[in-house]
């Protein structure tokens, strides 16, 4: 609380007036950040006729919006999104930790060039990659498999993410070399060192990757748009756009679907927030 007072410049205000000012500031901050979420929650369980007049106070509560949303196939779209984000996140973490271990703990010619090439991929917007990506997915090199029209086509492209590789690389570089040397003296090989020494130390970084990777994959819109060929392959993010364009779908149904799209991200953040905070502060503590 004292840190918050200092950040807001309220530490110097004393007495009853100071407490009133602080309480008013806290209420204002909570209203600004929590107000839209509360309005979304209340409207999802209410009867909304005008999307410009959302209420913060619950009244005339009903589950009709969710029943109508389920009737529109939202549960199927939600299941597709969970499959894509689950497979994509596992693949992304596996690729990131493997590449980071090689880049951070091994010495080979051209390591800086490899890091530069990985970093350069972050400078290309998704719109530029859309056409080349659609051509590659239609005929995957070497194995010549068409991934268009399948959930696998939405999972494979998100498996390698430059941000995740760079985060893991920088974190693994900070792992003390003495731990690796002690493991080698005990007879451990590269696989054992990677699995039993390096990865346990990198759990905070894995928490950071879990949250950012989940959000990145969950919010994908262009990739499902390129891959999906019919509505049965839609993810929830893509389905929300279709529901919005459908004049037969009411505002309350759209808000209920948006709430279902929001909940998984909130649950993942709450589940990984401790590792996330440790990952964000580990660099400052080590420094």
N, C-alpha and C positions, 0 to 999 in steps of 0.2 A: 504493500500500500504506500509506503514511503517513497519507493521508487516511482510509482505512478504520480504521486504528488509532485515530485521533483521534475518529472518529464513534462507535466502540465503547468509547471510554475506556480503551484498552489501551496507549496511548503511554507511560504512566508506568511500566508493568511492564517490568522489565529482567531480564537474566540467563536461565539455563536454565528457571526456573519460568515466566517471562514468555513464552518461546517455546512452552512446552508449553500454556499457557493460550490463547495466540493460535491455535495449531494446532487445539486442541479447539474453540474458538469458530468457526473457519472450517469445520471439518468439520460442526459442528452446523448452521450456516447453509446449507451446501450440501445437507445431508441434508433439511432442512425444505423447501427450495424445489425441489430436484431429485428428492427421493424419490418423490413421486407420479408424476412423469413417467417415472422409471425403472420403477416398478411397472407403469404403463400399457404401456410398451414391452415389458417382459419378458412380461407376461400376454398381450399380443396375439400373441406367438409361442409361447406355451405352452398347456398343457391346463389350463383353469380349470374346476373343478367347484364351488368355493365362492367367491362374489364377496367374502366377508368375509375371505378369506385369500389376499391377493395377495402375491407374493414379489418381492423385489428381486434375487434371484439366479436366473439363467437355468438351466433344466433341462428336459429332454425337449422340445426346441425342435421346432416344426412350423409348416407353412404352412396347415394345415387350416382355421384360423379365417378366413384371408383367402379361401381357396377357397370356403368356405361363405358368406362375406359377398358375394363376387362373384356367387354363385348366387342370392342374395337381391336382386340388382339394385343393389348399392351403387355400382357404377361409373356407372350411369345417373343415380342421385341426385347423385353427385359432379359429373358433367358438367353437370347442371342448375344446381347451385350455382355452378359456375365461370362458366357463361353469365350467370347473374343478377348475380353479384358483378362480373364484367367489364363488362357493359353498364351496371349501376347505378353503378359507380365512375367510369367515363368520363363518364357523364351528370352525376353529382354534381360532379365537378371542373370540367366545363365551365360548369355553372350557378353554382357557387361563385365561380370566378375572374371571370366576367362580372359577376355582381351585386356582388362586392367592388370591382371596378374602378370601377363607377358610384358606389357608396356612399363609397369612400375618396378618389377622385381628382376627382369632379365635385361641384359645388355646385348644389343645387336645393331648392326649398321642400319641407319635410316630410321631410327626410332622417333626422332624429332619430325622427320618428314611424314611418318605415319600419323603422328598426333596432329600435325598441321592439316593433313587430308581429312581426318575425322572432324576436326574443328570446322573445316570449310563446308561440310555438309549442313551445319547449322545455319549457314548464311543463305541457303536456298529455300524460298517459300514453297509451301505445298502446291500452290497453283502451278509453279514451273515444272514440278516433278510429276504432275498428274498424268500427262500424256505418255511420257516414257514409262511410268510405272504401270499404266494400263496395258501397254504393249508387252512389257516383261511378264506381267501376270497372265496374259493370254497365252504365252508360250515360254514357260520358265526354261532358261538355258540349261543345257546338259541333260536334264531329265525330261524335258519337253512335255510338261504337264500344264494343263489349263486350270488356273486357280480362280478365274472369274466365275462368279456364280456360286461360290462356296465360302463358308466362314473361314477356311484356311487362308483364303486370299486376303482376309482382313487381319490375320494373325501374323503371317510371315513378314510383311513389310515393317511392322513395328518392333520386330525382334532385335534390331540393331538401332540404338538411339545414341547419338553422339554425346548428348548431355549426360546420360547415365554412365557411359564409358569414361568420360573425363572426370566425373565426380569420384568414381571408384578408383581411377588411376591416381588421383591426387591423394585420396585417403590411404591407399595402400603404400604410397611412398613414405608416409609418416609412420608406418609400422616399424618398430626398431629392428635393425638388422641382426641384433644379438639373438632375438627369438628364433629367427631362421637358422642362424649358425648353430645354436644349441640343439635344434631339432635335427640338423644334419649330423652333428656329432653322435646323436642317439641312433643314427641309422635311417632316419626318415628321408624318403624321396620327395620329388617335386609334388606329386599328387597328395601325399600325406601332409606335407607342409602347407599346401594350399588349402586343404580341407580342414585340418586340425589346428593350424596356427594362424593363418592369415584371415580366413573367413570369420572365425569367432570374434576377432578384434574389430572386424569391419561391420558388425551388426548395426551400429548407429547409422552408417552410410547406407546399409540395406533398407533401414526404415525410411530414410530420405528418398531413396529410389522407389520404394514401394508406394509412397504417397504421390510423388510427382509422376511416376510411370503409370499408376492407375488413372490419375486425372488426365494425362495425355491421351491414353488409349480410350478412356471412357468418353472423352469429348470429341473423338474423331468424327468428322462429317464427310470430308471429301473422299477418304478411302472407302467407306461403305457405299458411298454414292457411285464410285467407279466399279466396285466389285458386285454389288447386289443386282440381280437381274429380275427379281420379283419381290413382292412384299413379304414373303415368308423368310427372306434373308435380311430384312431390315434390322438394324440395331435401333435402340430406343432413341438415340439422338436423331437418326434419320427419320424415324417414324413420327417424331414430334413435328417435324416440318410438314409431313403429309397430313397429320391431324389438323394442323393450323390452316392448311389450304382447303380442308373439307368444310364446306358451309353447314353440313348437317351436324357437325360436332360442336357442342356448346363450349362456352368459355370455361365453365366449371370442370368439364371433362379434360380439357387441355391443361388446366392448372393441376388437377389430380395426377395427370401423367407426368407433368413437370416435377411434381413432388416426388414421385417414384424414381425419376431420373436423378434427383438430388440426393436421396437418402443413401445410396451406396457410397458416394464420395465422403459423406459425413461419417458413416460408420467406419470406413477405412482410416480416416484421419484420427478418429477417437481411439481406434485400436492401436495405431502406430505412433501416436503423438509423443510418447515418452522417448522412443528411439529417434523420432524426428527431431526433437529438441536437443537430444544428445548429439546427433549428427551435425546440427547447425552450430552448436557451441564448442564442438571438439577442437576445431581449428584454433579458436581463440584461446582455449585452455592450454593447448600444446604450445602456442606461441608465447 
